[in-house]
Amino acid sequence: MLQKFNLIESRTDSHRLLDLEELAGLLGRSPQTIRKDLSRKPEAVPPRLQLPGTRLLRWRLVDVTDWLALHVEGAGK
């Protein structure tokens, strides 16, 4: 039973929501730069989660890690 719980727990963690500060820390960029990139060059920022009825900036950890994996230099060559 413990193994099953760990699988659910790790899946839940990968779908954890990151706020702007957490994303900035993960990417090694400032929150201000990320905000500017959202409007100037959105391809420089992982895909954002749009929560209906809010203006909150949130990202799913799984989307951020997938986006980072796509940008590994030399990948797919």
Secondary structure, 3 states (H helix, E strand, C coil): CHHHHHHHHHHHHHCCEECHHHHHHHHCCCHHHHHHHHHHCHHHCCCCECCCCCCCCEEEHHHHHHHHHHCCCCCCC
